[in-house]
Structure formats: structure tokens, C-alpha cells
Amino acid sequence: MEPSGGQQEPGAVRLLDLPWEDVLLPHVLSRVRLRQLLRLQRVSRPFRALVQLHLVGLRRFDAAEVGPQIPRAAWTRLLRDAEGLQELLLSPCHEWLSDEDLVPVLARNPQLRRVALVGCGQLSRRTLGALAEGCPRLQRLSLGHCDWVDGLALRGLADRCPALEELDLTACRQLKDETIVYLAQRRGAGLRSLSLAVNANIGDTAVQELARNCPQLEHLDLTGCLRVGSDSVRTLAEYCPSLRSLRVRHCHHVAEPSLSRLRKRGVDIDVEPPLHQALVLLQDMAGFAPFVNLQV
């Protein structure tokens, strides 16, 4: 078999002679990484047409597969015809990605179920509006370190995305208790994973409302939420039977007695019990693991 071009020997079959939609697209190009697809486009016009046909039906786009810093031109070439995307992961595009780049892609792909925009600081409320209006099947959304996310934008998302299950709002510091309360009341029944980490505006009011409205919640990250206290943890223990992991590091108002009930249920907590912390400290100081008599 000849790859392409050149004189064809009698009986030889070139790669592009194979059926595109029955053989090349489902069995060959589906196994080629995005970085190689970019290179393949430059081989010839027929290969460019083949790659573009493949990209029209692309289901998952992870910019990290192209490289740590994908150029805007490459991103545009890869996604200009995509109409069947279900997953769109764009964190490596954080330095340049704008609403003008992203909103048309969202409009052409209403089947999107997962979108990751971690660190994409040049976007605005317009992007969340496009997601809310055009992607009703959205289930997983990562907006970590997107300072532009505000209460109004998130309320629109809560109103129009009934399938939402996982939401990363790490370091979205404009968000306050009232917005999270609204999110819990509108979408709490389906939420399974939520990160509110590194937001000093979030307190007990938001977490307690989450606990009462999110019976299926499995993972909650409250790292660095300085206003969250033990009352919130007790409410989580009472109302969230499905909880599997809780992150409360640097939540200085969360005391061990409130965590003990969750520990007994096997919930993974990132803060060690005080006794274990003391043993580790003694080991570090003495250079060996001490024998401690815990009998009273």
C-alpha cells in the first residue's frame, strides 16, 4: 500500500483509496492524536480534506493533546468545522482564549456535556451565557481560577443547565453565599461534585444550604474557605449520606468533633485527626515513631 502521491504500481492501493467514512475515519483517524492531525493536514489537500471531515464529527477535544501552549491558529483550524463535540477541555489556551474565539464553537456544539476552562481569565460572562443558552446537556464544568465568574453569570447557568452534576468554582472570588444558595436550590438535587475552594466569601450559610439541597453530593472542596465552621460540617454529616470526600484544609473554624461523625462513615477528609498530627510531630522531632500508651 502506498501512502499517497507518486506513481502507483499496478495493483497497489493508496491509503486515501480506502473508504473514508467506513474505514479511515472510524478505524484510523479516530486513533490519531490531535498533534499528529495538525501535521497530517499539511501533507496534501486530500489529507487536509480527510482530517477536516474527521474533525466535523469529533467528540472530544483536549487542547493538552496538542501541547502545553496551543497557538490560536492551530486551535481555529482544528475546531472551525466541529459540530458534534461532547467534551471541550481548553485550559492550555488560557493565555489568549477570548469570548470571540469560544462562543461560536459553543453555538455549533449543543451536545456538549463537559467543558473545562480552568485559568481562562480573558473570558467573560458572555461565555457562560452561551453555555447556558446553547448547551442544555452540560454535566461537568470547570471554571477554576476564572476571576470573571460572578453571581449573575452563575445564576443563569443554574437556571438553564438541568443536567449539571460537577462544578469547579475554585478561586472564583466574586461568588458569595447568596449565589451558592441559589445554585443549591436550583440544581442541588443533581450535584455530585462541587469545589468552592480558595474563596473567603463563602461561609456557613452557603454550605448548610448545599447540605440540605444536595442529597447526592459525593465530593465537596472547601479548602481555604475561612468563614466555614463546624456547624456546616455537622449539617453535611446529617443531610449528605452519599458524601465520600471533604476538603477543609485551612478552614480554621472547623473543629475535630464535627469531623468525627464523617470519619466514622469512611469519608475521606484531608485533615488528619489531632492525635495523628501529634504523633507525626513527635516522630519528626525525635526521629522515630514513639510508643504512646493510649489507655486511660
PAPA-380517 format. One record per residue (C-alpha): residue number from 1; y, z, x. Coordinates in nm, 2 decimals, m for minus. Example, Ala and Ser with C-alpha at 12.3 -4.5 7.8 and 13.67 -1.06 7.14 Angstrom:
<rs>
+-----+--------+--------+--------+
| num |      y |      z |      x |
+-----+--------+--------+--------+
|   1 |  m0.45 |   0.78 |   1.23 |
|   2 |  m0.11 |   0.71 |   1.37 |
+-----+--------+--------+--------+
</rs>
This chain:
<rs>
+-----+--------+--------+--------+
| num |      y |      z |      x |
+-----+--------+--------+--------+
|   1 |   0.00 |   0.00 |   0.00 |
|   2 |   0.34 |  m0.09 |   0.13 |
|   3 |   0.63 |   0.15 |   0.06 |
|   4 |   0.89 |  m0.12 |  m0.02 |
|   5 |   1.06 |  m0.44 |   0.11 |
|   6 |   0.93 |  m0.67 |   0.38 |
|   7 |   0.67 |  m0.94 |   0.34 |
|   8 |   0.39 |  m0.85 |   0.11 |
|   9 |   0.04 |  m0.92 |   0.23 |
|  10 |  m0.20 |  m1.08 |  m0.02 |
|  11 |  m0.35 |  m0.81 |  m0.24 |
|  12 |  m0.11 |  m0.54 |  m0.12 |
|  13 |   0.06 |  m0.31 |  m0.37 |
|  14 |   0.40 |  m0.17 |  m0.30 |
|  15 |   0.50 |   0.18 |  m0.42 |
|  16 |   0.76 |   0.05 |  m0.66 |
|  17 |   0.50 |  m0.18 |  m0.82 |
|  18 |   0.32 |   0.11 |  m0.97 |
|  19 |   0.41 |   0.20 |  m1.33 |
|  20 |   0.73 |   0.41 |  m1.31 |
|  21 |   0.70 |   0.62 |  m1.63 |
|  22 |   0.33 |   0.66 |  m1.63 |
|  23 |   0.26 |   0.72 |  m1.26 |
|  24 |   0.57 |   0.75 |  m1.03 |
|  25 |   0.78 |   0.98 |  m1.24 |
|  26 |   0.52 |   1.23 |  m1.37 |
|  27 |   0.29 |   1.23 |  m1.06 |
|  28 |   0.51 |   1.15 |  m0.76 |
|  29 |   0.88 |   1.23 |  m0.81 |
|  30 |   0.80 |   1.55 |  m1.00 |
|  31 |   0.67 |   1.69 |  m0.67 |
|  32 |   0.96 |   1.58 |  m0.45 |
|  33 |   1.23 |   1.84 |  m0.37 |
|  34 |   1.59 |   1.77 |  m0.46 |
|  35 |   1.69 |   1.74 |  m0.09 |
|  36 |   1.44 |   1.46 |  m0.05 |
|  37 |   1.55 |   1.29 |  m0.37 |
|  38 |   1.90 |   1.26 |  m0.23 |
|  39 |   1.76 |   1.09 |   0.08 |
|  40 |   1.53 |   0.86 |  m0.13 |
|  41 |   1.83 |   0.74 |  m0.33 |
|  42 |   1.97 |   0.59 |  m0.01 |
|  43 |   1.67 |   0.38 |   0.08 |
|  44 |   1.74 |   0.09 |  m0.16 |
|  45 |   1.88 |   0.00 |  m0.50 |
|  46 |   1.54 |   0.01 |  m0.67 |
|  47 |   1.47 |   0.35 |  m0.52 |
|  48 |   1.81 |   0.47 |  m0.64 |
|  49 |   1.73 |   0.34 |  m0.99 |
|  50 |   1.39 |   0.52 |  m0.98 |
|  51 |   1.55 |   0.85 |  m0.87 |
|  52 |   1.82 |   0.83 |  m1.14 |
|  53 |   1.56 |   0.77 |  m1.41 |
|  54 |   1.37 |   1.08 |  m1.29 |
|  55 |   1.69 |   1.29 |  m1.29 |
|  56 |   1.77 |   1.19 |  m1.65 |
|  57 |   1.46 |   1.39 |  m1.76 |
|  58 |   1.50 |   1.67 |  m1.50 |
|  59 |   1.41 |   2.01 |  m1.65 |
|  60 |   1.51 |   2.25 |  m1.37 |
|  61 |   1.79 |   2.22 |  m1.12 |
|  62 |   1.82 |   2.48 |  m0.84 |
|  63 |   2.10 |   2.39 |  m0.60 |
|  64 |   1.94 |   2.61 |  m0.34 |
|  65 |   1.67 |   2.34 |  m0.30 |
|  66 |   1.94 |   2.10 |  m0.17 |
|  67 |   2.08 |   2.35 |   0.08 |
|  68 |   2.28 |   2.67 |   0.11 |
|  69 |   2.61 |   2.48 |   0.05 |
|  70 |   2.56 |   2.17 |  m0.16 |
|  71 |   2.85 |   1.92 |  m0.15 |
|  72 |   3.03 |   1.84 |  m0.48 |
|  73 |   2.95 |   1.47 |  m0.43 |
|  74 |   2.58 |   1.53 |  m0.40 |
|  75 |   2.58 |   1.76 |  m0.70 |
|  76 |   2.76 |   1.50 |  m0.91 |
|  77 |   2.51 |   1.23 |  m0.81 |
|  78 |   2.21 |   1.44 |  m0.90 |
|  79 |   2.34 |   1.56 |  m1.24 |
|  80 |   2.55 |   1.28 |  m1.37 |
|  81 |   2.27 |   1.15 |  m1.60 |
|  82 |   2.07 |   1.47 |  m1.66 |
|  83 |   2.02 |   1.53 |  m2.03 |
|  84 |   1.71 |   1.75 |  m2.05 |
|  85 |   1.79 |   2.04 |  m1.83 |
|  86 |   1.64 |   2.38 |  m1.93 |
|  87 |   1.73 |   2.57 |  m1.61 |
|  88 |   2.05 |   2.53 |  m1.41 |
|  89 |   2.09 |   2.75 |  m1.10 |
|  90 |   2.42 |   2.69 |  m0.92 |
|  91 |   2.50 |   2.99 |  m0.70 |
|  92 |   2.52 |   2.77 |  m0.38 |
|  93 |   2.81 |   2.58 |  m0.55 |
|  94 |   3.03 |   2.89 |  m0.57 |
|  95 |   3.29 |   2.77 |  m0.33 |
|  96 |   3.40 |   2.47 |  m0.53 |
|  97 |   3.24 |   2.47 |  m0.88 |
|  98 |   3.51 |   2.44 |  m1.15 |
|  99 |   3.52 |   2.40 |  m1.52 |
| 100 |   3.58 |   2.03 |  m1.48 |
| 101 |   3.26 |   2.00 |  m1.29 |
| 102 |   3.04 |   2.21 |  m1.51 |
| 103 |   3.15 |   2.18 |  m1.87 |
| 104 |   3.04 |   1.81 |  m1.91 |
| 105 |   2.70 |   1.90 |  m1.77 |
| 106 |   2.66 |   2.18 |  m2.02 |
| 107 |   2.77 |   1.95 |  m2.30 |
| 108 |   2.49 |   1.70 |  m2.21 |
| 109 |   2.22 |   1.96 |  m2.19 |
| 110 |   2.20 |   2.17 |  m2.51 |
| 111 |   1.84 |   2.27 |  m2.43 |
| 112 |   1.94 |   2.50 |  m2.15 |
| 113 |   1.76 |   2.83 |  m2.15 |
| 114 |   1.86 |   2.97 |  m1.81 |
| 115 |   2.19 |   2.94 |  m1.63 |
| 116 |   2.28 |   3.12 |  m1.30 |
| 117 |   2.65 |   3.12 |  m1.19 |
| 118 |   2.65 |   3.42 |  m0.95 |
| 119 |   2.96 |   3.43 |  m0.75 |
| 120 |   3.12 |   3.11 |  m0.90 |
| 121 |   3.47 |   3.25 |  m0.90 |
| 122 |   3.66 |   2.93 |  m0.98 |
| 123 |   3.52 |   2.90 |  m1.33 |
| 124 |   3.70 |   3.04 |  m1.63 |
| 125 |   3.65 |   3.15 |  m1.99 |
| 126 |   3.62 |   2.77 |  m2.08 |
| 127 |   3.27 |   2.76 |  m1.92 |
| 128 |   3.14 |   3.05 |  m2.13 |
| 129 |   3.29 |   2.88 |  m2.43 |
| 130 |   3.10 |   2.56 |  m2.36 |
| 131 |   2.78 |   2.76 |  m2.32 |
| 132 |   2.83 |   2.95 |  m2.64 |
| 133 |   2.92 |   2.63 |  m2.84 |
| 134 |   2.66 |   2.39 |  m2.69 |
| 135 |   2.36 |   2.59 |  m2.57 |
| 136 |   2.22 |   2.80 |  m2.86 |
| 137 |   1.88 |   2.84 |  m2.70 |
| 138 |   2.02 |   3.02 |  m2.39 |
| 139 |   1.79 |   3.31 |  m2.30 |
| 140 |   1.89 |   3.41 |  m1.94 |
| 141 |   2.24 |   3.41 |  m1.80 |
| 142 |   2.36 |   3.54 |  m1.46 |
| 143 |   2.73 |   3.60 |  m1.41 |
| 144 |   2.72 |   3.85 |  m1.13 |
| 145 |   3.05 |   3.88 |  m0.93 |
| 146 |   3.24 |   3.65 |  m1.17 |
| 147 |   3.57 |   3.83 |  m1.20 |
| 148 |   3.69 |   3.59 |  m1.46 |
| 149 |   3.44 |   3.71 |  m1.73 |
| 150 |   3.64 |   3.91 |  m1.98 |
| 151 |   3.58 |   4.07 |  m2.32 |
| 152 |   3.69 |   3.77 |  m2.53 |
| 153 |   3.46 |   3.53 |  m2.34 |
| 154 |   3.16 |   3.76 |  m2.37 |
| 155 |   3.22 |   3.83 |  m2.74 |
| 156 |   3.20 |   3.45 |  m2.80 |
| 157 |   2.87 |   3.44 |  m2.62 |
| 158 |   2.73 |   3.73 |  m2.81 |
| 159 |   2.82 |   3.56 |  m3.14 |
| 160 |   2.67 |   3.22 |  m3.07 |
| 161 |   2.36 |   3.28 |  m2.84 |
| 162 |   2.10 |   3.45 |  m3.06 |
| 163 |   1.81 |   3.40 |  m2.81 |
| 164 |   1.98 |   3.59 |  m2.53 |
| 165 |   1.73 |   3.81 |  m2.35 |
| 166 |   1.86 |   3.86 |  m1.99 |
| 167 |   2.22 |   3.91 |  m1.89 |
| 168 |   2.36 |   3.98 |  m1.54 |
| 169 |   2.71 |   4.12 |  m1.55 |
| 170 |   2.71 |   4.28 |  m1.21 |
| 171 |   3.07 |   4.34 |  m1.08 |
| 172 |   3.23 |   4.18 |  m1.39 |
| 173 |   3.50 |   4.44 |  m1.37 |
| 174 |   3.72 |   4.32 |  m1.66 |
| 175 |   3.45 |   4.43 |  m1.91 |
| 176 |   3.49 |   4.77 |  m2.08 |
| 177 |   3.29 |   4.99 |  m2.31 |
| 178 |   3.41 |   4.82 |  m2.63 |
| 179 |   3.28 |   4.48 |  m2.52 |
| 180 |   2.94 |   4.61 |  m2.43 |
| 181 |   2.93 |   4.80 |  m2.76 |
| 182 |   2.99 |   4.47 |  m2.94 |
| 183 |   2.72 |   4.29 |  m2.73 |
| 184 |   2.47 |   4.57 |  m2.82 |
| 185 |   2.55 |   4.55 |  m3.19 |
| 186 |   2.53 |   4.17 |  m3.20 |
| 187 |   2.25 |   4.09 |  m2.96 |
| 188 |   2.08 |   4.42 |  m2.87 |
| 189 |   1.77 |   4.36 |  m3.07 |
| 190 |   1.66 |   4.08 |  m2.83 |
| 191 |   1.79 |   4.21 |  m2.50 |
| 192 |   1.53 |   4.28 |  m2.24 |
| 193 |   1.73 |   4.30 |  m1.92 |
| 194 |   2.09 |   4.39 |  m1.85 |
| 195 |   2.29 |   4.46 |  m1.54 |
| 196 |   2.63 |   4.63 |  m1.57 |
| 197 |   2.63 |   4.74 |  m1.20 |
| 198 |   2.94 |   4.80 |  m1.00 |
| 199 |   3.18 |   4.85 |  m1.29 |
| 200 |   3.37 |   5.17 |  m1.30 |
| 201 |   3.50 |   5.09 |  m1.66 |
| 202 |   3.15 |   5.13 |  m1.81 |
| 203 |   3.07 |   5.48 |  m1.95 |
| 204 |   2.85 |   5.68 |  m2.18 |
| 205 |   2.99 |   5.51 |  m2.49 |
| 206 |   2.86 |   5.17 |  m2.39 |
| 207 |   2.52 |   5.29 |  m2.26 |
| 208 |   2.45 |   5.50 |  m2.56 |
| 209 |   2.52 |   5.21 |  m2.79 |
| 210 |   2.29 |   4.99 |  m2.59 |
| 211 |   2.02 |   5.25 |  m2.61 |
| 212 |   2.05 |   5.27 |  m2.99 |
| 213 |   2.05 |   4.89 |  m3.04 |
| 214 |   1.81 |   4.76 |  m2.77 |
| 215 |   1.46 |   4.88 |  m2.86 |
| 216 |   1.30 |   4.61 |  m2.64 |
| 217 |   1.52 |   4.69 |  m2.33 |
| 218 |   1.30 |   4.69 |  m2.02 |
| 219 |   1.54 |   4.68 |  m1.72 |
| 220 |   1.89 |   4.83 |  m1.70 |
| 221 |   2.11 |   4.84 |  m1.39 |
| 222 |   2.39 |   5.09 |  m1.39 |
| 223 |   2.44 |   5.11 |  m1.01 |
| 224 |   2.79 |   5.23 |  m0.93 |
| 225 |   2.89 |   5.29 |  m1.29 |
| 226 |   3.08 |   5.61 |  m1.21 |
| 227 |   3.16 |   5.71 |  m1.57 |
| 228 |   2.80 |   5.71 |  m1.68 |
| 229 |   2.64 |   6.06 |  m1.72 |
| 230 |   2.33 |   6.24 |  m1.81 |
| 231 |   2.39 |   6.21 |  m2.19 |
| 232 |   2.34 |   5.83 |  m2.16 |
| 233 |   2.01 |   5.87 |  m1.98 |
| 234 |   1.88 |   6.12 |  m2.24 |
| 235 |   1.97 |   5.87 |  m2.51 |
| 236 |   1.79 |   5.59 |  m2.32 |
| 237 |   1.48 |   5.81 |  m2.30 |
| 238 |   1.49 |   5.87 |  m2.67 |
| 239 |   1.56 |   5.52 |  m2.80 |
| 240 |   1.42 |   5.28 |  m2.54 |
| 241 |   1.04 |   5.31 |  m2.54 |
| 242 |   0.99 |   4.98 |  m2.35 |
| 243 |   1.22 |   5.08 |  m2.06 |
| 244 |   1.04 |   5.00 |  m1.73 |
| 245 |   1.32 |   5.03 |  m1.47 |
| 246 |   1.65 |   5.21 |  m1.45 |
| 247 |   1.90 |   5.18 |  m1.16 |
| 248 |   2.15 |   5.47 |  m1.14 |
| 249 |   2.23 |   5.50 |  m0.77 |
| 250 |   2.59 |   5.62 |  m0.71 |
| 251 |   2.61 |   5.74 |  m1.07 |
| 252 |   2.72 |   6.09 |  m0.96 |
| 253 |   2.72 |   6.24 |  m1.31 |
| 254 |   2.36 |   6.16 |  m1.38 |
| 255 |   2.15 |   6.48 |  m1.31 |
| 256 |   1.78 |   6.50 |  m1.24 |
| 257 |   1.69 |   6.69 |  m1.56 |
| 258 |   1.80 |   6.38 |  m1.76 |
| 259 |   1.58 |   6.15 |  m1.55 |
| 260 |   1.27 |   6.37 |  m1.55 |
| 261 |   1.16 |   6.25 |  m1.90 |
| 262 |   1.18 |   5.89 |  m1.79 |
| 263 |   0.99 |   5.97 |  m1.47 |
| 264 |   0.70 |   6.12 |  m1.67 |
| 265 |   0.68 |   5.79 |  m1.86 |
| 266 |   0.64 |   5.60 |  m1.54 |
| 267 |   0.99 |   5.44 |  m1.55 |
| 268 |   1.09 |   5.30 |  m1.21 |
| 269 |   1.41 |   5.49 |  m1.10 |
| 270 |   1.59 |   5.40 |  m0.78 |
| 271 |   1.70 |   5.76 |  m0.72 |
| 272 |   1.44 |   6.00 |  m0.57 |
| 273 |   1.38 |   6.34 |  m0.71 |
| 274 |   1.58 |   6.62 |  m0.53 |
| 275 |   1.26 |   6.77 |  m0.37 |
| 276 |   1.16 |   6.44 |  m0.23 |
| 277 |   1.51 |   6.39 |  m0.09 |
| 278 |   1.50 |   6.73 |   0.07 |
| 279 |   1.16 |   6.66 |   0.23 |
| 280 |   1.28 |   6.33 |   0.37 |
| 281 |   1.59 |   6.50 |   0.52 |
| 282 |   1.38 |   6.77 |   0.68 |
| 283 |   1.14 |   6.51 |   0.82 |
| 284 |   1.44 |   6.32 |   0.97 |
| 285 |   1.58 |   6.64 |   1.12 |
| 286 |   1.26 |   6.79 |   1.25 |
| 287 |   1.09 |   6.46 |   1.35 |
| 288 |   0.77 |   6.54 |   1.15 |
| 289 |   0.67 |   6.59 |   0.79 |
| 290 |   0.69 |   6.97 |   0.72 |
| 291 |   0.43 |   7.16 |   0.52 |
| 292 |   0.60 |   7.31 |   0.22 |
| 293 |   0.44 |   7.58 |   0.01 |
| 294 |   0.55 |   7.49 |  m0.35 |
| 295 |   0.36 |   7.79 |  m0.51 |
| 296 |   0.58 |   8.04 |  m0.68 |
+-----+--------+--------+--------+
</rs>
